[in-house]
Amino acid sequence: MIGRHRSTVEREIKRHSGRYRPEPAQRKAVARHEGKDKHEAFTPAIMNFVADRLKKDYGPEQIKGRADRDNDPCVSPERI
């Protein structure tokens, strides 16, 4: 047993033309994920932006919404 559901194993075998080779599979997986957007880091500039809005009694959703509307980088309301 490899600790994966049967359908997962079947999908991987099908994806790799009937023969599973872990090294090329890992390279392909990494390549698929490289182009995805990464989470915005909580930089000092963003921290100052958030802290300023919190002092003005803005809520996390309001802070994120305003940042999105102004095309400013910001973290998620849950992170705030």
N, C-alpha and C positions, 0 to 999 in steps of 0.2 A: 504494500500500500504506500502511496506517496502523499496521502493526506489531502487530496483534492477530489472534488466531485467528478464523477464519470463524464458529465457533459463538458466540464472545463478541459479535461484531458482530450476528449474527442475534438473539441473546437481547436485546440492547439495543434493537434496532429493534422487536422484538415487545413489549418492556416499554413502549415509548412509542408504541403504536398505529400502527406502520408508518412513522412519520416521526421521525427522530432529531434532536433539538434539544439541543445540549450544555448551554446555560445551565439550562433546567428540569431536565435530567437531573442536573446537578451539585447543584442545590438539593435534589432528591429524595434523592440519595445522602447528602448532609450530614444531612438530616432523619432518615434511617434510622439513621445512626450516632450521633446525639446522645443517644439514650436508653440507649446501651450503658454498662455499667460501665467505669470507668476504672481503670487500675492504681493501686494505693496508692503514694503517694510515700514515699520513705525519709526521713521527718521526723526531727528530733532526738529526739523522744520514742520513736519506733520504734527508732532507732539505739541509744538508751540501753537499751531493753528487750532488744534483741538482744545488745548487748555484755555486759549483766549475765548473760544465760543462757549465753553463750559462756564467760564466766569460770567458770561452774559446770559446765563440760564438757558442756553440752547440744549435740546435733548440730542442723544446720539443720532437718531434718525434725521433730525433737522441738520445736524452738522454734516453728515454724509450726503444728504440731499443737496445742500448748498454747495458743497465741494464738487459734486458731480455736475451741477448746473453751471458752475463757473469753470469747469474743466481743471480743477485743482486736484492733485493727488491726495488720497485719503484712505484710511483703513475702514473696515466694515463697522457698522454700528455696534455689533457684538464685541468687537475688539476695543471700541471706545469705552 
